Amino acid sequence: MVDATTFPTDGYIAESAARMTGCTLRPVTPSEVPGALGDRTAAVLLNHVDYRTGRLHDLPSLTAAVHAAGAYAVWDLCHSAGALPVGLDRHGVDLAVGCTYKYLNGGPGSPAFLYVRADLQDRFDSPLPGWNSHAEPFGMRPGYEPAAGAVRGRVGTPDILSMLALEAALEVWDGVAVDTVRAKSLALTDFFLECVEEYVPEGRVACVTPRAHAERGSQIALRCPDAGAVMERLIERGVVGDFRHPDVLRFGFTPLYVGFADVERAARVLAEVLA
């Protein structure tokens, strides 16, 4: 099963995995997952936060439902890691993947990450074995023997410059509690919505991100008929969000360095562009 609203790349990978293993791929929305699970379900790939709308899905309850059906739970954390508590170990998630260039601030091209639950690591069989995941990488043996633990998830030589940049970015997190980051994230997004409602002409945009904190990631998505052109004008004025087809303006809030003055200015410039 794959999240029907997923970022396209996840769907491509899920389709490839199904094809190579002889499984059937079934796209369903996260809300449909509990009712769609059955004894033939092998694995379920879901996004923690919807990349278009910013909706935060219920990782604990969905993971529990997947496990009750005897399947593996796989989560994409690209839009949640570094912005809010995830709790992979606490909730028994089997596998997870994500990027480091968003809320972890690694910059363009920074490394991705893989999580394999500790008790599954000795059974994890990577479809992309490489010399860097070999038990004896410099042994140059013709046969592959995976390294112990999480190291077996590696493939080839990592991009060293990107790793150095990411290392520096992660040092900023020393002493920072993710719960504090989450509290500021919610405060920033609340304030942005308040400013948009105050400044933007009524009816010009519509918020598609859930208002409830328990259902919101660290972004706000606004539906706007001419979103593509509007975002171009925003970027020209130094307000850098992005456009998602066909009509969504997406604004991400990285709590470590985005301040309330930035948020107010973004909403004010948006109102001026839309006036």
Secondary structure, DSSP 8 states (H G I E B T S, - for coil): -EETTS-HHHHHHHHHHHHHHT----EE-GGGHHHH--TT--EEEEESB-TTT-BB--HHHHHHHHHHTT-EEEEE-TTTTTTS---TTTTT--EEEEESSSTT---TT--EEEEE-GGGGGG---SS--GGGBSSTTS--SS--B-SGGGGG--S---HHHHHHHHHHHHTTTT--HHHHHHHHHHHHHHHHHHHHHHS-TTS-EE-S-SSGGGB-SEEEEE-TTHHHHHHHHHHTT---EEETTTEEEEE--TTT--HHHHHHHHHHHHHHH-
